[in-house]
Amino acid sequence: MLAFLRNRSLTQWIIFSMIVGVVIGSAFPEASQQLKPFSNVFLRMIKSLIAPLIFATLVIGIAGHGDDMKKVGRIALKSLIYFEVVTTVALFIGLAAVNLTRPGVGIELKGTTEKGQEFAAKQTTFANVLEHIVPASVFEAAVHNEVLQIVFWAILFAVALTQVKGKSHEFMVTGLEALSEVMFKFTGIVMKYAPIGIGAAIAATVGENGIMVLGNLAALILTLYAALVVFILGVLVPIAWFTRIPIGVFARAVKEPALIAFSTTSSEAALPKAMLAMQAIGVPRKIVAFVMPTGYSFNLDGSTLYLAVASVFAAQVAGVEMSWGQQLVMMFTLMVTSKGVAAVPRASLVILAGTLASFKLPLEAVAIILGVDALMDMARTTVNLIGNCLATCVIARWEGEFNDQPGSTPEATTPLPATAEDTPIEHMHDSAKTVV
């Protein structure tokens, strides 16, 4: 029996813990709230990895190209074009879905604006986003896990490092490679705790909201989920097929990080595992290190689609009929402001509240959405993760560097077995043998 338990994969343990969490949350809603600290501990450990991991991998991803800064610029340009095209498509899919189902029609506002005002106070404008990109202190950015600021500072640091020659350059690159390897080992240790933290998160969420939390907002939730499925099948899958990314291999590789993202509602929590998984299926570590952290600030496909659905839903709740022209202007606003959204739980609500305030729409809608946002956050965060993983594969293919036989090169990470979930949990950390 003990051998059977020891040989279960991390994915199997996570799924089992999620099921147990649903049962505990449903049967003991009040007691399940006492499990929140276990979830918080897991998230705290994961978030402690983010700053050193992103900094080390991103600097190596740029400085590792040596003097070929043209290549770095080419990858950056391709990445930004890809991000913009895909997120724009996501916006329009969300716009079409919410106009088709009209989930906000028939819901009455109760006149409570406190929660909406709370988010509106954090209103995000293009100017604010621009200022927010540059950190006043890199240490403050690291403490608060400001992904966009860390990325900006790391890029400048890496560019400066490419201009340093000789032993100083080698010393810094070697040190950062060592740091990234240690952080991936650290990730392996933390991930052993994942089933406990994730199970506790699910139990607390179900206990707080109830298994029948959908209520009258079922149409909104179903609209979002359906639109996200359409986006995956109608956009991401064709992109993978067109760029000759092995869809089955990719799906198996992202399954485990996607479960982590779904249960924790944080793309950050799945970042270390996702980076390992993409390297394991043949994406060069330099491309993973550059594209994925950047994508967490500029390529949040799920959050972008959600913002389109939620903003028009708010207008429908208020009884405001918006013309297609007005909706397109709102979509443009979302397209600009959403680029500064950090991949942390509930960040999209800040953007939503700011957009509603800009268009003089009632902020009560934010309070309504907040009641079921946890369920929607799970789905959009998962799609954010999948979209960024695919982006690394696509850019690698465009650069002619995607390795269809990842185990054949020294740069490859320890290859995944037949499926990602086949790795027993006690050996999971061994898959983190990566020098980024």
Secondary structure, DSSP 4 states (H G I P E B T S, - for coil): -HHHHHTSBHHHHHHHHHHHHHHHHHH-HHHHGGGHHHHHHHHHHHHHHHHHHHHHHHHHHHHTTTT-HHHHHHHHHHHHHHHHHHHHHHHHHHHHHHHHH-TTTTPPP-S--HHHHHHHTT---HHHHHHHHS-S-HHHHHHTT-HHHHHHHHHHHHHHHHT--THHHHHHHHHHHHHHHHHHHHHHHHHTTHHHHHHHHHHHHHHHH-TTTTGGGHHHHHHHHHHHHHHIIIIIHHHHHHTT--HHHHHHHHHHHHHHHHHHT-HHHHHHHHHHHHHHTT--HHHHHHHHHHHHHH--HHHHHHHHHHHHHHHHHTT----HHHHHHHHHHHHHHGGG--SSTTHHHHHHHHHHHHTT--THHHHHHHTTHHHHHHHHHHHHHHHHHHHHHHHHHHTT---SSGGGSTTSPSPP-SSGGGSBGGGGGGGG----
